Every structure is written in structure tokens, then in C-alpha cells.
Amino acid sequence: MPALRTRTVSVVVLVVAVLAVAAVLALTLGGGDEAPPTGPRVHISPAPGSLTASPQTQISIRGATADELGKIEVSGADSGDHKGELRPHADGRGASLVLAKPFEPGEEVTVRSNLRSPGVVDKEYRFTVAKKPAKDGFGVAPPVDLSKGKGEVLHFRSRPDLEPPGVKVLTRKPGAAPGQVFLAPKQGRGQDGPMIIDDRGQVVWFQPLTGTSQAANFNVQRYKGRRVLTWWQGRIGLGQGRGEGIIADTRYKPIAHVQMGNGYTSDLHEFALTPRGTALLVAYNPVPYDMRPVGGSKDGIVIEGVIQEVEIATGLVLFEWHSLDHVDLQESYYTPPKEPKTPWDYFHVNSVSLDRNGDLLVSARHTFAIYEVDRESGDVSWRLGGKQSDFDMGPSTRFAWQHEARRAPDGTLTIFDNSHTHAAPPPAQKITDGPGDEHSRAISLRVDVERRTATLDREVDHGVLAEHQGGTQMLSNGNLFVGWGQQPFVSEYGPDGELLFDAQLAQANDSYRAYRMPWSGRPTTAPRAAVEANGGDSLTVYASWNGAVGLRRWEVLAGRKPGKLETVTTVPSTGFETKIDVKTSEPYVAVRAFPAAGAPSRPSKAIRVDGR
């Protein structure tokens, strides 16, 4: 890997005619007789001709080292010349020009260099900075009536600070894949936060969040070759969120807080890590836009989907994609608002993942479509579903309001189909007609890109309709693991469709997605204990160790002083908190945990028994 260097790029005054974006594109497509620009051929973000760049945008360049890029000159039509630092990407395949001042909303920006890139004419290209809308499109979610919720809220004597919602296991059969279940309960009774449970519904680890913070996309990924916990955390409004990605190690210590660049705030719908030390993140960006083609106002507000690939170690943006540059308003199935200044979420990106060829699979809920996006140019290679599908959609392959499109290990494409006819996002549309037995389903499709055909491989349903949220995961043994989103269920199905595992969160709770993943964590903290005196030498001890995977047994220690404790009894672990009956007259008690693998824990803090 080349040494990381930062150098200052001098910017000179440009004297260029301000051309319309359409004229630039016409010259690009026409070719002309001019010689192609010299220098390396690269791909650039914001893309040439982009209409909705952020005022805080970096100029991100992929395909050349920082030394090969030469002098880059940037000028805004209103803000003038811009100076900045050219910061190399860690993989040596690009650099980002981080500017010292923002652009003005609505202005056209000209970039000149020796670059050769699609959309560059005479060694220069232009993009437009989005205007600032009157409304930001972030709606506050209505309060949840918790009095209607049913189900247990868990309480632990040794951890009174933890009150997660209970999970009731309804079905547990042989054949389920190994690993724990990863949830991020929210909205209902009990605390919100990322939570790991085992197949008995017992809590393994829970991280309560405070204030208005909630979590989503909690699972296990790899960072720097190691297994890590990842989740999105922030504030959730109506259909979108504002927050950041969290990466934690096997000891549950956060090692990175990942945020979007260019002035955007990360949305809850995606936080995916890639093998090159980057994260895929999304944002919902409201921009003023002419909505007359879809019956709206000339001065409307459209919420576009923004996708970024961000370098985790530096925060530099390697790639940025805007739906309005590639997906027309006419593709949306979502009804435009009647009020001219009400933001319209025409696209609603809700998953981004790497395909086998390294490009991006993008799910857009409001266009009923999956898009393959070139990871360098940003071009849409194909559309699956929706109004402009490039594929012959076979029987039962159509989907609607879908979530989480992923390439499965067997090559199929898994999708959570909220409802192929009747599911609709709140609040603008509701289910008002159609058959009463309409269900959401998890599907896998065989997609032949060469022949442009899509066929149904598998489908499962739970008999519930999830109007929003949800996800489908193909496990290594061929089972399908499904989080039912708005509905409080998580399920696992065998290859023949048999329900092998089914669990239910306390009602009024939901989890945006759910996963089954193998995980082995060991907290840095000591176990916790609580003690009840029952009279005489009889005690009840409660022991827990939040985050310890595979606990085998507990050891109770007692003595006359905190530093001089000896083993009194040893018992098997029975769940997150183990209740232990003990006979001892000693005044101090502590516990020690014995995992299935590794050394025992250090003893908990010694507790003095009341009255002794």
C-alpha cells in the first residue's frame, strides 16, 4: 500500500463560459473531432452533469493515484475559486479533493484537470449544486401507545439497568442453522437497542439506548479481517433516520463511528461493510425539483436516494450516487403529494450490497425495482422489476414495496417482498382493498443476466402482512432466515419450506431487520451479582455476564473479607441471569463465570450480605 500523503492543490481563476448541462452532455455524446484528454482515465463523484450535488461535496476520483492526478482546478459560478487538499485513498486507487469552503446552493461548478473520464469535455466537466428546499422531509414518528402492547419486559436482579423486551420462542426444531439471533427491537415496551438472543429466546447481549436513539441493521460483519458487530444508531422519523454506523469488537467495545461525507447524515436503511475497508451508506436528500412530469408542482420537493462508499479509517468518500441522475420520477409507484411543498419520497432506497462482480445491488421500495449499479461509473446496468424491468419476470416473481435485496451464497437473489399487490408505506397510502389473506413473503429468485430472465426459486410466508421493514437472509446451510419487519416475528425455514424456528417479540416492538449469525463474544467487564438474604445461612444469588457467549457454569465465592473469598458452590448456567441457592454464613459474596471456551472471568465485585 502506498504511503498516505496529503498535498495542497492550488486553484487558479478560471475564465470559461458557463454552459448548460445539456450542452455538455451533447458534446460528450457527440464526440467531435477533438483529441481525447491526456492523463489517467478515471471515474469522478459528483458525476459529470449531476444536478443535485451537496454544497459540502468532495471531488472524489477513482482510477489513479494522487500523484498521477496533477493539478485540479475548481470554480463555482457564484462562489469563485476553491482551494483544497488532495487526500489519497488508502487502497492507492484514488484520492478525494477536500475543499476548504462549501459551494453555494444552486450554482454550477466547473472542474478542470488532465483527467480522462466519461462526461469530461476539453479536460473539464461541470455539475450543479442542489438548491436548499423549504422543508427537509424528515417527519417525526407518532408516539406508540404502549398500553396496547403485550408480552414480557425482562427484568434482572443483577442488572437492573437492563429492561429489554422479551422474546417468546414459538417453534424450535432440529435443522436450524448454528449461531445466535440478532435483533434491534424498538417502538414497543421495554428499552430499545441492539440485542443478541439464543434459540431459547434468552438474552446473550443487550445494549440499551437512551433518549430518542434507536438501532437498526444489527449483525456480524468483517472489518480488517476480523468479525465485528455493526449497527446503525440514531433518531428515526417517518420512514427514514438520521444517525451513524457503529462498529464494535468481540469485547463489545466500539472501534469506529462511521458517518457519511459531503454534508449528508446516514439513514437507518443500510450499513454494509466491504472487504476494502469501506462502508456502504445511504441518505435521503430533499431537493427542489420540477414535478410537473408526474402531475406535481414546478416548485416541488423530491427526496432522492444518495448512496456513498466511505473509507472507514479516513471518512473520505470514494463513490457517490444520486437516484435523480439515473432514475426518472416516472418510475415511482408512490403517489405524489397534492401539496406543492410537501417532500415526495419517489425512490426510497432501502438496501445496498455488493454483487458478485463487485457492483452494487440497490433496492428502491417506491419503484418496486432492484438496480445493478456500476460501482465506478454509477450507470444502471439493469433493472429487475418495476415499470422498466430489463428481465422477463416469470410467474410469482413480481414484488412490491420490497426490502433487502442480497446475492445469496447459492447465486440466487433474496428479497423481502412486503406485498406484491397491496402493502403500502404509511402515512400517505393504506391498504383499503384487495383480498384479506394478502401476506408478505420472503423469496429467492434465479436471475439470468445474459438471457434476461427471472424465475422464482423459493418463497415462504408467515401469514402476516408487514406494511414496512423486513429482510431475508440465506444461511450457509440453505435455510432462509426472515425478519418480518413491522410484524414482531423472526423465523427460519428449511430448504423444503418447513418452519424450523419461530420467535415473537413483545407486541408493539419491531426490528427493522433480523439475522442469524455465529458469534463469539467476551466482555471486558466483570460479571454482575445480586444477593438476597433469606434468613439464617440461606442466600439467593443472581449472576449475569452481559455478552458472554456459551457460558457453562457459575461459581459462587464467599468469605469474611472482599479479598479473601473461597468457592462455596458451582452450578450450571441457565440463561442470561442464573438464580443460585447458597448456604453460607460469610458476610461477602461474589460470582465467577466459566465459559465453554477460554479462561474463567475475574470475580464480580464482592457484595456484603444485608445484616452480616
PyMOL commands that set and color helices and strands:
alter all, ss='L'
color gray80, all
select helices_A, chain A and resi 21-30+66-69+146-148+292-294+323-325+329-331+365-367
alter helices_A, ss='H'
color red, helices_A
select strands_A, chain A and resi 7-9+43-45+59-62+73-76+80-82+84-88+94-99+108-112+124-128+167-172+180-183+195-197+203-206+214-223+226-236+241-248+254-258+271-273+278-289+300-311+317-322+349-354+360-364+369-373+380-385+392-393+403-407+413-417+441-448+453-460+471-474+480-483+489-493+499-505+515-517+528-533+538-544+551-561+564-572+577-583+588-595+607-608
alter strands_A, ss='S'
color yellow, strands_A
deselect
rebuild
show_as cartoon
